[in-house]
Amino acid sequence: MRLDEARARKAEILDETARSLRLAANDPGRVAGEIFVGIVPADRPDGYRIAIRLTGDGPDEPSDRIEVARTTGGADADVRYVGRVRALVDEVGPPGVGRADEPTATELQRRVRPLVRGSSVAHVDVSAGTIGAFVRIAGSSALHVLSNNHVLAATDLGRGGDEVLQPGPADGGTDADRIGALAVAVRLDPDGPNLVDAAVALLDDEVPVDPAAHDGPVTEMVDPDAVRGLVRKIGRTTGVTRGRISAFEVDGVPVGYGTGVFSFDDQIEVEGVLGLFSDGGDSGSLITTEGDRLGIGLLFAGSATGGPGGTGVTYANPLAAVLRSLDATLDGGTVDGGTVEVPDPL
């Protein structure tokens, strides 16, 4: 089907499937898992398909719900159980295996100067996440680090001016590893839907930066629906991994944080091509196209089970939405940090 038809059908299925799944829960004391719906990239001559995703407490739990979802979505729907989705900051997974010329997770978890994309970073009260990109925000010529709200702003518990460390505290970061201060974070709405989990930290003057490290600078973007080949990310926990966009414009994604579950719309889903694509600590990683390094999304959540091969799937905010929400632009030059007035507390 055409993209506009897929979008219209997605909206219908969100209502239809939710109603059908509620009716399918025969046990009134049973809490059914969440469902969310997106669009599968047009990798076939007949165009786009609908993606229906189910969460639950275990891989055996949703069998009846999968059948109901398939009936509701039609024979062409891509229906998958993906397990519980969580923000990827608190847990530490196994290091990824990259190519000989690519950074390893061990290297990315150390103190790195100049700063590079993919290295460990966090608010002083957070464990560890990942530096996604370097940006400039409107009204300032200074350079900022881009990552998630839950990495740089402690899921809305941080305040403007709070210390940001590289590496993050989970990787041994202390006050001596300060690189800057929390500047702006997009608040998470418990009532949803949310579009981004994003924040920036203002870099201190003396902190050197190399935005072109590893695989060259990222200065341009591409819409996720236009991507057909491999995508990649550099993350603090799993290093360089590769995957494919398995769905985009995914609505109703329920993401668990330490402070509760938040719903997200218009998200990107990525599946790994050689096992898992991301793990705890990779939050904030920038997802790009494999060949020409076009920015696609800001990684923020994932599941540990379900998905192809049972290794889970990853979710990301569209990069264009992230930059709009922060009034920011990508920066691809090699520069030092700068100073501006810290905004009022968040």
C-alpha positions as CSV (number, residue, x, y, z in Angstrom):
1,M,0.0,0.0,0.0
2,R,1.0,3.6,-0.4
3,L,2.5,5.5,2.5
4,D,-0.6,7.7,3.0
5,E,-2.8,4.5,3.0
6,A,-0.5,2.9,5.5
7,R,-0.7,5.9,7.8
8,A,-4.5,5.8,7.7
9,R,-4.7,2.1,8.3
10,K,-2.2,2.4,11.2
11,A,-4.6,4.8,12.9
12,E,-7.5,2.4,12.4
13,I,-5.6,-0.6,13.7
14,L,-4.5,1.2,16.9
15,D,-8.1,1.4,17.9
16,E,-9.2,-1.9,16.5
17,T,-6.4,-4.0,17.9
18,A,-6.6,-2.4,21.4
19,R,-10.3,-3.2,21.6
20,S,-9.8,-6.7,20.3
21,L,-7.0,-7.5,22.7
22,R,-9.0,-6.3,25.7
23,L,-11.8,-8.7,24.7
24,A,-9.4,-11.5,24.2
25,A,-8.2,-11.4,27.9
26,N,-10.6,-14.1,29.2
27,D,-9.1,-13.9,32.7
28,P,-10.4,-10.7,34.3
29,G,-7.5,-10.7,36.7
30,R,-4.8,-10.9,34.0
31,V,-3.0,-7.7,32.9
32,A,-2.6,-7.8,29.2
33,G,0.6,-6.4,27.6
34,E,0.8,-3.2,25.7
35,I,0.4,-3.0,21.9
36,F,1.9,-0.4,19.6
37,V,1.7,0.1,15.8
38,G,3.9,1.4,13.1
39,I,4.8,1.1,9.4
40,V,7.2,-1.4,7.8
41,P,9.6,0.1,5.2
42,A,8.6,-0.5,1.6
43,D,11.0,-3.3,0.8
44,R,8.6,-5.0,-1.6
45,P,6.9,-4.1,-4.9
46,D,3.5,-3.8,-3.2
47,G,4.7,-1.1,-0.9
48,Y,4.4,-0.5,2.8
49,R,3.0,-2.8,5.5
50,I,1.7,-2.3,9.0
51,A,3.8,-3.3,12.0
52,I,2.0,-4.5,15.1
53,R,4.2,-4.9,18.2
54,L,3.2,-6.7,21.5
55,T,4.8,-6.5,24.9
56,G,4.2,-8.8,27.9
57,D,5.8,-10.6,30.8
58,G,7.3,-13.5,28.8
59,P,7.7,-15.0,25.3
60,D,4.9,-17.6,26.0
61,E,2.4,-15.1,27.4
62,P,1.1,-13.4,24.2
63,S,0.3,-16.3,21.9
64,D,-3.5,-15.6,21.9
65,R,-2.9,-11.9,21.5
66,I,-0.6,-12.5,18.5
67,E,-3.4,-14.4,16.8
68,V,-5.9,-11.6,17.6
69,A,-3.5,-9.0,16.3
70,R,-2.9,-11.0,13.1
71,T,-6.7,-11.2,12.5
72,T,-7.1,-7.5,13.1
73,G,-4.1,-6.4,11.1
74,G,-4.7,-8.7,8.2
75,A,-2.5,-11.3,6.6
76,D,0.0,-8.7,5.4
77,A,0.6,-7.2,8.8
78,D,4.1,-7.7,10.4
79,V,3.1,-8.9,14.0
80,R,5.9,-9.5,16.6
81,Y,6.3,-9.9,20.3
82,V,9.1,-7.7,21.4
83,G,9.1,-8.0,25.2
84,R,9.2,-5.1,27.7
85,V,10.8,-1.9,26.4
86,R,13.0,0.1,28.8
87,A,15.3,3.1,28.7
88,L,18.8,1.9,28.0
89,V,21.0,3.5,30.7
90,D,21.1,1.5,33.9
91,E,22.3,-1.9,32.9
92,V,25.7,-3.0,31.5
93,G,25.7,-5.5,28.7
94,P,28.6,-7.4,27.0
95,P,31.0,-5.5,24.8
96,G,30.1,-5.5,21.1
97,V,32.5,-7.0,18.6
98,G,33.5,-4.5,15.9
99,R,35.9,-4.5,13.0
100,A,39.6,-4.0,13.7
101,D,39.5,-0.3,12.8
102,E,36.4,0.4,14.9
103,P,36.3,1.6,18.5
104,T,35.6,-1.1,21.1
105,A,33.3,-0.8,24.1
106,T,36.3,-0.9,26.4
107,E,37.8,2.1,24.7
108,L,34.5,4.0,24.8
109,Q,34.0,3.5,28.5
110,R,37.3,5.2,29.3
111,R,38.1,8.9,29.7
112,V,38.4,10.1,26.1
113,R,39.9,13.4,25.1
114,P,39.2,14.9,22.7
115,L,35.5,13.9,23.1
116,V,34.1,11.6,20.5
117,R,30.7,10.3,19.5
118,G,29.9,7.0,21.1
119,S,31.8,7.5,24.4
120,S,30.5,7.1,27.9
121,V,28.8,10.2,29.4
122,A,26.2,10.9,32.1
123,H,24.7,13.4,34.6
124,V,26.6,13.2,37.9
125,D,23.7,11.2,39.4
126,V,23.3,8.8,36.5
127,S,25.2,5.6,35.8
128,A,26.3,5.9,32.1
129,G,24.9,6.6,28.7
130,T,26.4,7.6,25.3
131,I,27.5,10.8,23.6
132,G,25.3,10.9,20.4
133,A,26.5,14.0,18.6
134,F,27.8,17.6,19.0
135,V,25.4,20.4,18.3
136,R,24.8,24.1,18.6
137,I,21.6,25.6,19.9
138,A,19.9,28.7,18.8
139,G,21.2,31.9,20.4
140,S,24.6,30.4,21.2
141,S,27.8,29.8,19.4
142,A,29.0,27.3,21.9
143,L,29.2,23.6,21.4
144,H,27.0,21.2,23.2
145,V,26.8,17.4,23.7
146,L,23.6,15.7,22.6
147,S,22.2,12.7,24.4
148,N,19.0,11.6,26.1
149,N,17.1,13.3,29.0
150,H,17.5,10.2,31.1
151,V,21.3,10.3,30.5
152,L,22.1,14.0,30.9
153,A,19.1,15.2,33.0
154,A,18.4,12.2,35.2
155,T,14.9,11.7,33.8
156,D,13.8,15.3,34.6
157,L,15.4,15.2,38.1
158,G,18.4,17.2,37.0
159,R,18.7,21.0,37.0
160,G,20.4,23.4,34.7
161,G,24.0,23.7,35.6
162,D,24.4,20.2,37.1
163,E,27.7,18.5,36.3
164,V,28.0,16.2,33.3
165,L,30.9,13.7,33.4
166,Q,32.9,11.8,30.7
167,P,33.1,8.9,31.4
168,G,29.9,8.5,33.3
169,P,29.9,7.5,37.0
170,A,29.4,3.8,36.2
171,D,32.7,3.9,34.3
172,G,34.6,5.6,37.1
173,G,33.8,9.2,36.2
174,T,34.3,11.7,39.0
175,D,34.3,15.5,39.4
176,A,37.8,15.5,37.8
177,D,36.1,14.2,34.6
178,R,33.6,17.0,34.3
179,I,33.1,18.1,30.7
180,G,30.3,20.6,31.1
181,A,26.9,21.2,32.6
182,L,23.3,20.3,31.8
183,A,21.8,23.1,29.6
184,V,18.5,22.1,28.1
185,A,16.3,19.0,28.4
186,V,12.9,18.2,26.8
187,R,10.6,17.2,29.7
188,L,9.0,13.8,29.6
189,D,5.2,13.9,29.9
190,P,3.7,11.1,32.0
191,D,0.4,11.5,30.2
192,G,2.1,11.3,26.8
193,P,2.5,10.9,24.0
194,N,6.1,11.9,24.0
195,L,8.1,12.4,20.8
196,V,11.7,12.6,22.1
197,D,13.9,11.7,25.1
198,A,16.6,14.4,24.5
199,A,18.9,16.8,26.3
200,V,22.1,18.8,25.7
201,A,25.0,19.7,27.9
202,L,27.1,22.9,27.5
203,L,30.8,22.0,27.1
204,D,33.4,23.7,29.3
205,D,35.8,26.0,27.5
206,E,38.9,23.8,27.9
207,V,37.3,20.5,26.7
208,P,38.5,19.5,23.2
209,V,36.2,17.7,20.8
210,D,36.6,15.7,17.6
211,P,33.2,15.2,15.9
212,A,34.9,13.5,12.9
213,A,36.4,10.6,14.9
214,H,35.8,7.0,14.0
215,D,33.8,7.3,10.8
216,G,33.7,11.0,9.9
217,P,31.5,13.9,10.8
218,V,27.7,13.7,10.8
219,T,26.3,16.9,9.4
220,E,23.2,15.9,7.4
221,M,20.0,13.8,8.1
222,V,17.7,11.5,6.2
223,D,14.1,10.6,7.0
224,P,13.8,7.0,8.3
225,D,11.2,6.0,5.6
226,A,13.8,6.7,2.9
227,V,16.4,4.3,4.4
228,R,16.6,0.9,2.7
229,G,20.1,-0.3,3.6
230,L,22.0,-1.0,6.8
231,V,22.2,1.5,9.7
232,R,24.8,1.7,12.4
233,K,25.5,3.2,15.8
234,I,28.5,3.7,18.1
235,G,27.5,3.1,21.7
236,R,29.2,3.0,25.1
237,T,28.2,-0.6,25.8
238,T,28.1,-2.5,22.6
239,G,30.4,-0.4,20.5
240,V,29.7,-0.4,16.7
241,T,26.7,-2.5,15.7
242,R,24.7,-2.7,12.5
243,G,21.0,-3.2,11.9
244,R,18.0,-2.5,9.7
245,I,15.0,-0.2,10.3
246,S,12.2,-2.7,10.9
247,A,9.4,-0.1,11.4
248,F,9.0,3.7,11.5
249,E,6.3,6.1,12.7
250,V,5.6,3.7,15.6
251,D,3.0,5.0,17.9
252,G,2.2,4.0,21.5
253,V,5.6,2.6,22.5
254,P,5.5,2.0,26.3
255,V,9.0,2.7,27.7
256,G,9.8,1.9,31.3
257,Y,11.9,4.3,33.3
258,G,12.8,4.3,37.0
259,T,10.1,6.8,37.5
260,G,7.4,5.0,35.6
261,V,6.2,4.1,32.1
262,F,6.1,6.8,29.4
263,S,4.4,6.5,26.0
264,F,6.1,7.6,22.8
265,D,4.8,8.2,19.3
266,D,6.5,8.5,15.9
267,Q,9.4,6.3,16.9
268,I,11.9,4.3,14.8
269,E,12.4,0.5,15.4
270,V,15.7,-1.1,14.6
271,E,16.6,-4.8,14.6
272,G,20.2,-6.0,14.7
273,V,21.7,-8.0,11.8
274,L,24.2,-9.9,13.8
275,G,22.6,-10.2,17.2
276,L,21.6,-7.4,19.5
277,F,21.8,-3.8,18.1
278,S,22.0,-2.1,21.6
279,D,22.1,-2.7,25.3
280,G,21.9,-0.8,28.6
281,G,24.3,2.1,28.5
282,D,23.9,2.7,24.7
283,S,21.2,5.3,25.3
284,G,22.0,8.5,23.5
285,S,23.8,6.8,20.6
286,L,23.4,8.4,17.2
287,I,22.0,6.0,14.5
288,T,23.2,6.8,11.0
289,T,23.2,5.2,7.6
290,E,26.0,2.8,7.1
291,G,27.7,4.3,4.0
292,D,27.2,8.0,3.9
293,R,26.8,8.7,7.7
294,L,23.4,10.5,7.4
295,G,21.8,11.0,10.8
296,I,18.6,9.1,11.3
297,G,17.7,8.8,15.0
298,L,18.7,9.2,18.7
299,L,18.7,5.8,20.4
300,F,16.9,5.7,23.8
301,A,15.2,2.4,24.5
302,G,15.0,-1.2,23.7
303,S,13.9,-4.7,24.7
304,A,16.0,-7.6,25.9
305,T,13.8,-10.3,24.5
306,G,11.6,-10.9,21.5
307,G,12.3,-9.6,18.0
308,P,14.3,-11.5,15.3
309,G,16.5,-14.1,16.9
310,G,15.2,-13.3,20.4
311,T,17.8,-10.6,21.0
312,G,15.2,-7.7,21.3
313,V,14.7,-4.6,19.3
314,T,15.9,-1.0,19.7
315,Y,13.9,2.3,19.6
316,A,15.0,5.7,18.6
317,N,13.6,9.2,18.3
318,P,13.8,10.7,14.7
319,L,16.8,12.9,14.7
320,A,14.9,15.7,13.0
321,A,12.4,15.8,15.8
322,V,15.2,15.8,18.4
323,L,16.9,18.8,16.9
324,R,13.6,20.7,16.4
325,S,12.7,20.1,20.1
326,L,16.0,21.6,21.2
327,D,16.3,24.2,18.5
328,A,19.7,22.7,17.6
329,T,21.8,22.0,14.6
330,L,24.5,19.3,14.0
331,D,28.1,20.4,14.2
332,G,30.8,18.6,12.2
333,G,33.8,20.7,12.9
334,T,36.7,20.1,15.2
335,V,36.5,22.8,17.9
336,D,36.9,23.4,21.6
337,G,34.0,24.0,24.0
338,G,32.5,27.4,24.7
339,T,30.5,29.1,27.4
340,V,27.1,30.7,27.5
341,E,24.8,31.6,30.3
342,V,23.2,28.5,31.8
343,P,19.4,28.6,31.4
344,D,17.1,28.7,34.4
345,P,16.7,25.3,36.2
346,L,14.6,22.7,34.4
